[in-house]
Amino acid sequence: MLAIFLSALAVGFSGAMMPGSLLTYTIRKSMSHGPRAGFIIATGHAVLELVLILLIFLGFDTVLKSNAAQIVIGIAGGLMLAYMGLDMIINSIRDKVSIELDNDSADKGGMLVSGFIISAANPYFILWWAVVGLGFVMQSYNTLGFTGVIVYYIGHIMADFIWYGFVSVIVGTTRKFLNHKIYRILIAVLGALLVFFGSRFVYDAIIAGI
């Protein structure tokens, strides 16, 4: 059981620590909502991973790794990320961003949902679970049954909570040392990164469909 947990934790860290759209979004929200943002976003991400594990057991892994699914996810997800990035850039240019902490409780739900959606918008993430994740899940199941799967899931999401929580705490506690101008520039840069990731998803999806 410990071996399953530790392997899941290690694999989880290898994925969580890779730069990507979810990390970019976490940094952005940590600047405006403080250290709690990463934990909320990671919760949405963890919910999606639970859904994917359930789909794998229901036999949908074949659908998830199909070329058609990758194209649809890539284009739809890429456009959504690009839109979010452009919105950040425009708000930065128009000086509609504030460095003050936003304690709007309604946005907690928004961050949770965004953690789910941004993860789902990444076709590589979905493909990883349909191919690599499937192998780990079945290995855990063959070892300890559903208990093994639960242990693997807990170990995997633990890495997400530790990493995104760590990033959020660091960014959220140091943001007070930023002046407004630097904050606007950072928001624009993070927005540009989201546009880049979104454009790459769309491009790869179009190439795959040709």
Residue pairs with C-beta under 8 A, 6 or more apart in sequence:
1 144
1 147
1 148
1 151
4 140
4 143
4 144
4 148
4 151
4 152
4 155
5 151
5 152
5 154
5 155
6 155
7 136
7 152
7 155
8 136
8 140
8 151
8 152
8 153
8 154
8 155
8 156
8 158
8 159
9 155
9 156
9 158
9 159
10 159
11 136
11 156
11 159
12 155
12 156
12 157
12 158
12 159
12 160
13 159
13 162
13 163
15 128
15 159
16 159
16 160
16 163
16 164
17 163
20 122
20 197
21 81
21 118
21 121
21 122
21 193
21 194
21 197
21 198
22 41
22 45
22 115
22 118
22 119
22 122
22 164
23 164
23 167
24 190
24 193
24 194
24 197
25 41
25 84
25 114
25 115
25 118
25 194
26 37
26 38
26 41
26 164
26 167
26 168
26 171
27 167
27 171
27 190
28 88
28 187
28 190
29 37
29 38
29 41
29 111
29 168
30 37
30 38
30 167
30 168
30 171
30 172
30 175
31 99
31 171
31 172
31 175
31 178
31 183
31 186
31 187
32 97
32 98
32 99
32 101
32 102
33 101
33 102
33 103
33 107
33 111
33 172
34 101
34 168
34 172
34 173
34 175
35 165
35 168
35 169
35 172
35 173
36 108
36 168
36 172
37 111
37 168
37 172
38 164
38 165
38 166
38 167
38 168
38 169
38 172
39 161
39 164
39 165
39 168
40 108
40 111
40 112
40 115
41 111
41 112
41 114
41 115
41 164
41 168
42 115
42 157
42 160
42 161
42 164
42 165
43 112
43 115
44 111
44 112
44 113
44 114
44 115
44 116
44 117
44 119
45 115
45 116
45 119
45 157
45 160
45 164
46 157
46 160
46 161
47 112
47 115
47 116
48 115
48 116
48 119
48 120
49 119
49 129
49 153
49 156
49 157
50 153
52 64
52 126
52 129
52 130
52 133
53 129
53 133
53 137
53 149
53 153
55 61
55 64
56 64
56 129
56 130
56 133
56 134
56 137
57 137
61 130
61 131
61 134
62 130
63 69
64 126
64 127
64 129
64 130
65 126
65 127
65 130
65 131
67 208
67 209
69 126
70 123
70 126
70 127
70 205
70 208
71 205
71 206
71 208
71 209
72 205
73 120
73 121
73 122
73 123
73 126
73 205
74 123
74 201
74 202
74 204
74 205
74 208
75 201
75 202
75 205
75 206
76 121
77 120
77 121
77 122
77 123
77 198
77 201
78 121
78 197
78 198
78 199
78 200
78 201
78 202
78 203
78 205
79 198
79 202
80 117
80 121
80 198
81 118
81 121
81 194
81 195
81 197
81 198
81 201
82 194
82 195
82 198
82 199
82 202
83 198
84 191
84 194
84 198
85 190
85 191
85 192
85 193
85 194
85 195
85 196
85 197
85 198
86 191
86 195
87 191
88 97
88 187
88 188
88 190
88 191
88 194
89 187
89 188
89 191
89 192
89 195
91 97
91 187
92 184
92 185
92 187
92 188
92 191
93 188
95 184
97 183
97 184
97 187
99 175
99 178
99 179
99 180
99 183
119 125
120 126
121 198
121 201
122 201
123 201
123 204
123 205
136 152
137 149
137 152
140 148
140 149
140 151
140 152
141 148
141 149
142 148
144 151
175 183
178 186
